[in-house]
């Protein structure tokens, strides 16, 4: 049976910070500097990405309430910008939803009901603009992910889930791949995997464990390695584009969706696209 891949985009947050002079929470650019958001989406589409993330990660009530804007303004504008960039193409737009800054009870003060209300507002705002997919990403607590999934499942679009793991193969909350699957698979999610976390070489064993334990389509969006700070205090990525691509390639044989997270940019996705095409000139290695 033919194995196909869908190419995802790379980082939104770190890439927008590279472009912007005003270093503010990146969701503010949806209103204050939409041109750079559109530019980034266009660059990822030109690089070959078939699913792009709206600039909506972290744009929830807990963060946006400290700004002059509403959650609906920020999130709906973010999805609208991505949809406009994808217009006339076969590129899909994913509403990007992240964890909340306060932990759920009993580890924190946030109740499940409060978290549900926050996600209902954020996801509802994104879906009002017609997002094609709901992408829940960078969660370290599967209980919080489950709250977000329950809200996302109210909409008739695919729900994709990516957790973040440490090198030992568990989340910061101590949850294993099996723990994650036990909670999320019965909820009817459409794809599962890992984002952020680690460089691809360290993250692939975790993806292999997912592959061994579930038949769900797998998502893989690792960082460009852990950030490196030089003697002058300059922060750079640990992996350049070629290193990142060479290290992520082993996963291309079994994951269904592949891209990058923090530290990656359109040049990384272009490099990954070109490498996959060179391995399979007929373009059968991923959906195009």
CORNOR-V195690 format. One record per backbone hydrogen bond with DSSP energy under -1.0 kcal/mol. NH is the residue of the N-H (numbers start at 1). CO is the residue of the C=O. E is the energy in kcal/mol with one decimal. If there is no record, write none. Layout:
BEGIN
((NH;CO;E) (NH;CO;E))
END
This chain:
BEGIN
((6;256;-2.4) (8;258;-3.2) (16;12;-2.6) (17;13;-2.0) (18;14;-1.3) (19;15;-1.1) (20;16;-2.3) (24;22;-1.4) (28;25;-2.3) (29;26;-1.4) (30;27;-1.2) (31;28;-1.7) (32;28;-3.1) (33;29;-1.3) (36;33;-1.1) (38;34;-2.6) (39;35;-2.4) (40;36;-2.1) (41;37;-2.3) (42;38;-2.6) (43;39;-2.0) (44;40;-2.3) (45;41;-2.3) (46;42;-2.5) (47;43;-1.6) (48;45;-1.1) (49;44;-2.3) (50;7;-3.3) (51;7;-1.1) (52;92;-2.6) (54;94;-2.9) (56;54;-2.2) (59;56;-2.1) (60;58;-1.8) (63;60;-1.3) (64;60;-3.0) (65;61;-1.8) (66;63;-1.3) (67;64;-2.3) (74;70;-2.2) (75;71;-2.8) (76;72;-2.2) (77;73;-1.9) (78;74;-1.9) (79;75;-2.4) (80;76;-2.4) (81;77;-2.4) (82;78;-1.7) (83;79;-2.8) (84;80;-2.4) (85;81;-1.9) (86;82;-2.0) (89;86;-2.0) (92;50;-2.7) (94;52;-2.9) (95;133;-3.0) (97;135;-2.8) (105;110;-2.6) (107;104;-1.2) (108;104;-1.4) (110;103;-2.0) (115;111;-2.3) (116;112;-2.4) (117;113;-2.0) (118;114;-1.9) (119;115;-2.5) (120;116;-2.6) (121;117;-1.8) (122;118;-2.1) (123;119;-2.9) (124;120;-1.8) (125;121;-1.8) (126;122;-1.8) (127;123;-2.6) (128;124;-1.3) (129;126;-1.2) (130;127;-1.5) (132;93;-1.9) (133;93;-1.4) (134;158;-2.5) (135;95;-3.0) (136;160;-3.1) (137;97;-2.7) (139;162;-1.4) (145;141;-2.0) (146;142;-2.3) (147;143;-1.4) (148;144;-2.0) (149;145;-2.8) (150;146;-2.3) (151;147;-1.4) (152;148;-2.7) (153;149;-2.7) (154;151;-1.6) (155;152;-1.9) (157;155;-1.2) (160;134;-2.7) (161;191;-1.9) (162;136;-2.9) (163;193;-2.4) (164;139;-2.6) (166;170;-3.0) (169;166;-2.2) (171;175;-2.4) (174;171;-2.3) (180;176;-2.2) (181;177;-2.5) (182;178;-2.7) (183;179;-1.4) (184;180;-2.6) (185;181;-1.9) (187;184;-1.2) (188;185;-1.9) (190;159;-2.7) (191;159;-1.0) (192;217;-2.2) (193;161;-1.1) (194;219;-1.8) (195;163;-1.9) (196;221;-2.0) (198;196;-1.2) (203;199;-1.7) (204;200;-2.0) (207;203;-1.8) (208;204;-2.8) (209;205;-1.5) (210;206;-1.9) (211;207;-2.4) (212;208;-1.9) (213;209;-1.5) (214;210;-1.6) (219;192;-2.0) (220;257;-1.8) (221;194;-2.4) (223;196;-1.4) (223;198;-1.8) (224;262;-2.5) (225;223;-1.2) (228;236;-3.2) (230;234;-2.3) (233;230;-2.0) (236;228;-3.0) (239;224;-1.7) (244;240;-2.7) (245;241;-2.6) (246;242;-2.6) (247;243;-2.2) (248;244;-1.8) (249;245;-1.6) (251;248;-1.6) (252;249;-1.7) (254;251;-1.8) (255;251;-2.3) (256;218;-2.0) (257;218;-2.1) (258;6;-2.1) (259;220;-2.2) (260;9;-1.8) (261;222;-2.6) (264;261;-2.4) (268;265;-1.2) (269;265;-1.6) (270;266;-2.6) (271;267;-2.0) (272;268;-2.4) (273;269;-2.8) (274;270;-2.7) (275;271;-2.2) (276;272;-2.4) (277;273;-2.3) (278;274;-2.2) (279;275;-1.6) (280;276;-1.5) (283;280;-2.8) (287;5;-3.9))
END
